Amino acid sequence: MAKLKRREFLGVASAAGASTFIAPRFNIGVAGESPNEKPNIAMVGNGGIAGMAYGGLKGGGEYNTVAVCDVDQGRLKGNAKKFTDFRKMYDKLGKKEIDGVCVNTPDHNHFAATIIAMQLGIHVCTQKPLTHNLWQARTLYNAAKKYPKVITNMGNQGHTREGIRFMREIYEAGMLGQVTKVHSGFSGPNWKPPYFFKPKQMPLPKQEIPDYLDWKQWIGPAKMVDYHKAYHPLKWRSFWNYGTGMLGDWFCHIGDGPVWGLELYDPVSVERTNCKENLKGVIPDYATVQWEFPKRGEKGKEKAPCTLIWTDGWKNGGPKAKSGQGSLWIGDKATSRLNERSDDPRIEGMSKRDLYQMKKDGKIPQKYPRLPGRCNDKPHGEWLKALKGQLPEGMDKPGSSFEYSAKLSEICLLGVLAQRVGGKIEWDAEKCKVTNRPELNELVKEPVQNGWEDYGKEIGPW
């Protein structure tokens, strides 16, 4: 950080962990906050997906945009304070001027922007997937436990909706029986603009860095490479060093329902069973990944072992997922479906009308609180309401807070690792390590450079 030295920074972080927070401008997170009081929000990443953050925040009520940070100066618009380096933004403004931050960067820059905020006691809502590698996801899970006063959320819209809650209630009412297999998937990647690019050679040829772009800051903790317009803007998802492919783009939506509803948190293995690879460093045309989850839950109420299968890329010649763009739950009593946002539950052989009539009649008990009004479908709005203490009764934090979404992201990122390296990976969830191929632990915690090495080091799993 520019002025705050590492020793001083860790001192602030330690104080935050001890609940010695800098006093906010109002009682943030306390019910009954005045509707005239507006949290100060900063944006890290102010183009592209940031539109989702701005749109979602509208559902949470009024707020002030006090700072915007983007490596692309063409996106630094409006009256807020402007930065190209979020470390300097945190250094200059800190918690005295920032109540919450929305992280809208490419995947490889999520972690540092998020962990710094948490250590300073700043509330944070980060886009999905939460991080770029498994070590980072586990570290943010640990950070959520260490800094319980920091309100967190991840930007997976479906987790705010009615459907994901109803589906879990259907399952817990025993209508599906034991679910032993779930199929899931998405048709892309679509190799057309604006989001993807399929190169004909790697590494990409060097191009001149635009004068409006801070390329070093865009690269962040990754290995420095020459600039090419395929990386910025938007097409970075095509490259493993910066994005996480179709799994990173869609699993936190599609996989949200089965992971949360069936409590699929600690797989023992993951395997890439089918793939059409591209040039080194580029995501595949299509791939199939399979996770194995053991028996879990309370004694006498155990959930049966479950296989979760993900298939992507059938538009590019791969096999189509049995679920289509969504998830298909196969139980020993019934088979059910969710759509690509883990919404709109259906049971095969039953009309939607009859299913919802059972809910109305109380035959499927409602157990999980719903989000009201405009906050529905808006994780940023849900997060903003949480900052104001305005969540509905029964909710003490956003539904996709890091205690949950870090676990969801871990499942996603295990699949990403399998897509990258192929073969079977045996996983020790407690230790956050690969056991059968220890050399892969260098990708569980990717090499970090350019002065970014220390972020999260004192919180990480190892």
N, C-alpha and C positions, 0 to 999 in steps of 0.2 A: 504494500500500500504506500501511497506517495509520502504521507507525513507520519502515519501511525506505524511505528516500527513493530516487528513481529512480537517482541516481548510485551509491548504496551497493548497490542491487539489481543493477545492471549489473556492479558489481565482483564480486559473488558469482557472477553468471552467467559472467563471464569466467574466474573461478577454476575453475568447474565444467567449462568447455570445455577448460581446460588440465589437466584430470584432477586438480586439487587439491581433491578432495572432502572434505567433513567426514567423518571416520571413522564408519562405521556401527557399530551395536552388535554385529554379527557379520559374517563375511566373505560378504556377500550376493553371489549369483551365482557362488560358488565351489563346485565339486563337493565333496561330503563333509560338508556342513553338518550339525550335530547335529539330529536330529528334535525335540529339546526346545527349540530356538531358534525363536522366533516373530517374523516380520516385523511391524512396526507399520504398519497400513493405515488410511488416511483415506478417507472417502466424500464426494465433492462431488456433491450430489444424493442424497437418502436415501429417495425414494419411487418408485413406479412401476417403471421399468426397473432401479432399483438392486437389485431382487429378483434379477435375473439375475446381478449382480455377487456378491451374497452367496451365492447358490446355486452359482455357478461356483467361487468361492474354496474351497468345501468340498472340491473335488476336488484342490486343490493342497496340502492339509495344514493344519496349525494356524497361526493368525495372531492378532494382537491388533487389534481395532478401537479406535484411539486417538482418533479425531475424526470427527465427522459434521457436514456443512455442508448446509443447505437453506434456501431463502428462505421456506419454509412451516414455521413453528414447530411445527405439528402433527405434523411428521415427525421432529422432533428428540427421539428417544426413546433409552433405554438409558443406560449408564454412561459412554460416551465423552464427550470434551470437545465442546461444541456451539457452532456458528457459523452465522450467516446470510450472511456475506461470506467467500468462500474466500480473498480476498487477506489478510484479517485472520488467517485460519487459518494460511496460509503464513508470515505475518509473525511470529506468536506462537510457532509450533511448529517450522517449518523442518525441515531434514533431521536435526537432532539428535533429534527425536521422531517423525518420519514417514519410513518407508522407502519406501512406495509409496502411490499415490493412485488410486482409481477414479473416473472422471469420468462421471456419469450424468445430466447436465443436458439441457435442450432444446438442439437443434443449435447455435443461435446463441451459446451460452455455452461450447461445447466448447473453443474455441481458447485463450482466455486462461487458463482453468483448467489446460490441458495445457502450454502453453508456459512458464508460471511454474514449474510443477513441474520441467520438464526443465532450466530454467536454474538451479534450485536443486540439481540433482543428485538429484531424487526420481524414482523409477521410476513409470511411469504406464500405466494401461490405460483407454482411452477408448472410449465407445460409438460405433457407426457412425451415419451417415458421420462420418469423423474430424473434419470441420470444416463450416462453413456456406458457405464460398466457396473459389474456386480458389487465390487468393493464400495463404490460411491453410493449405491442404493442402500447397502447395509449401514454405511456410515450415517446417512440421513435418517434411517430408522433409529439408530442409536442416538442421534442428535435430538430427535423428537422426544425421546425419553429423558434426555439430559436437560432439555429446555422446555418444560411442559407449559410454560406461559406463552410460548411462541405459537401462534395460530397458523396452521399450515393447510394446504390443499393442493391437489394436482388437477390439471385441466382435462379430465375425462368426463365429458358431458353426461353420459348415460348414468353415472352414479348419482346424479341429482334427481333422476326420474322415478316415476311411479313403478314402471315395469320391472326394474331390477329388484325392487323390494317385494313386489307381488310374486315374482318367480321364486324367491327364497322362501316366502311363506307357503307357496304351493308345495315346494319340496319338503319343508319342515312339517307340513300337514300330512305327509306320508303318501301323497298322491302318485309320486313317481317310484316309490320304493327305493331300493339301493341303486344309485347311479354309478355304473362301473366304467362307462366310456363317454367321452364328450368329443365331438368333432367341431372344429372351428376353422374359419378361413376368410380370405379376401382375394379378389380376382387379380389385383395389380401385382407388380408395378406397371403402371402405364408409362411407357418410355417416351411419351410426348410431353411437351412443355405444359404448364410452367414448373412442375414439381420434380421431374426426373430427367436424367440425361444418361445415355448409354454411350460411353466413349469407344473410339476405335483403337486407342492406344493408351497405355499407362506407363510411366506417369504422363500426365497431360502436358502439352507443350507450354512453355513459359509465355505469358502475356504481360503487357505493361499494367501495373497496378493503377487503377483510377485515382485521380488526385483527391477524390472525396472519400476514399475508403482507407481505414486504418487496418491494413492487412495483418500486421503483427498481432493486434488485439483480436481480430477475427479468428486467427489460428489458436490463440490462447495457449492451453496446456499441451496441444498436439505438436507433433514434429513439424518443423517449418518446411514448407514446400513452396514452389513458385505459384504465383497467382494465376488462376484461369477463371474465366467468367462462368464456367460450369459449376463452380463452388458457391458463388454468391451472385445474385440472391436465389433462394428457394430450392435449387437442385442438389444441395448438399446431402439430402437423404440417400442419394445414389451411392455414396461412398462410406465404407465402414469406418474410416477414421473420424468422421464427423456426424454421421447419422446411424440409424439402426434398422434400416430397410423397412420392409412391409410390417414386420413384427413390431418395430418401434412406432410405426405410423398408426397401426390398427389394433394390435393385440390389447392395448390398455383400454380399448373400447369393447371389442368383441369378447376378449377373455375376462373382462371385468365380472360379468354375470356368473360364469362357472367358478372362477377363483374365489369370489366373495361368497356366493351362494352355497358352494360345496366345501368351503374352507380348504382349498387346494394351495397350501402355502409352502410345504417343504418336500419337494420331489427327491427321490433317491437317484434318479437318472434322467437324462434327456438324450435323444438320438436323432440325427438327421437321417431319414430313411429314403429320401429321394431329392434330387437337386440337379438343376442345370446351371452350372457355374458360369461366371463371366470372367473378365480380366481380373487379375489380382487387385484387391482393394475395392472392387465393385460388387454391389449386391447381386444375387442371382436372378435369373429370369423367373424361376419357380423353385419351390422347395417344400418339403414336408418334414415336420419336426414332431417328435412324440415324447411326452413327459410321462413318467410313472410315479404315482403318489401312493404311499402305503396306507394301511388302515389307520384311522385317526379318530379323535373324539373321546368322550368319556366312556369308561368301562360300562358295558351293558348297553351303550347307545352309539357304539362305534360305527363310523361310516366305512363302507367297504373300500378296498383298494380301487383306484381309478386311473384310467389312461386318458390323457388329454392330447388330442392330435390337432395340429395346425397345418393347413395347406394354403399356400399362396401362389399366385402367378398363372392361373389357368388361362388367362387371356394371352399368355405367351407360350402356350402349348403344353402346360403341365396338367395333371389330373385335377378335376374340379372337386373341391371339398364337398363332402356329403351334406354339410350344413348350408352350402351356399355362403353368402356374405352374412355370417352370423354364427350362432352356436346351436348344436343339436345334442341334447342330453338323452342318453339311452339308459333308462331305468328298468328294473325287473317287473314293474307294474305298468309303466307308461313311458312314452317318448315325448319330449317337449322341445320347444324352440324359442330362441331369442333372436332379435334382429342385430344389425351391425352396431347398434348403440346399446346393446344389452337391454332392450326395451321390447314391448309388445309381446308378452309371453303367450304361447299357444301349446295346447296338448293335442297330439295327433288323435283323431277319432272323436274329438269333442269340439262343439262350436264355441267360438269366442263368447257368444252371448250366454251359453250355459256355464262357461267357466266363470264369467264375471257375476252371474247370478248366484253361484256358490259363495263367492266372496260377499255379496250383498246379504245372503242368508246367514252369514257367520260360520259356514262350513269350512271356510279357509280363514282362520283367525288373523286379523291384522296385528302384527307384532312390531313393525318398524315404522318410526315416524316419517311423515312425508314433508317435503318442502313446499311451501305455499306460493301462489301467485307467480310473479315474474322471475323469482329466484329459480323456479323449476327449469332444468336444462341449462343452467348457468353456474358452473362451478366457481367462477370469480364472484358472481353475485352472492352465492352461498357463503363464500369466504368473507366478503365484505359485511354481510349480515352477522357473521360470527364475531368479527371485530367490534361490532356495535352491540353485541349481546342480544341479538334478535333472532336466534335460531328457534325453531318450534320446540315445544315441550318434549323432553325425551332425548334431545340432541345436545350434547355438551361440546361438540366440535364438528367441523365439516366431515361429510361422509368419506371423502377420499383424502383425509389427513394423512400425514406421512406414516403414521403407525400402520395404516393399511396400504396406502399406495406404494410405499417402498417395497412391501412384500409382493404386490402385484407386478411392480417393475422388475423385481428379481426373477420372477417366472419368465417374463418377457425376455430379459437379458440373457437368461440361460439358453433360451431358444435362439437368440441372436448368436451366442457363442457357438452353438451347434451348427447353425447355418454357415458360419465363417470357416469352421475347421473340419466339419464332417465327422462321421463316426459316432460312437457312443461315449457319453461323458457320465461318469459316476460322481454324484454330488453329496458332499457332507454339508448339509444346510446349517448345522450348529456352528461349524468352523468356517463356513463360507469359503470352501475350498474344493477343487477337483481332486479326487483321490486316485483314479486309475491312470491319469495322464498329467502328472504334476507340472509338466512344462506349460500347461495351459493356464496356470495361475498367474502367469505374466500378462494374460489377457483379462483375467478376473479383476486384476488391478493393473490397468495399462500404464506403461511408462509415462511419466509426466515431466515436462521440461519447461524451459523459458521462464523460470522463477516461480512456477505454480506448485512446486513440490510439497509445500507444507500444509496446504489447506485440508482440513479434516484429519490430519495425521494423528492428533491426540485423541480422536473419537473413533477412528476406524476399527474394524473387527480384528485386524492384525497388522 
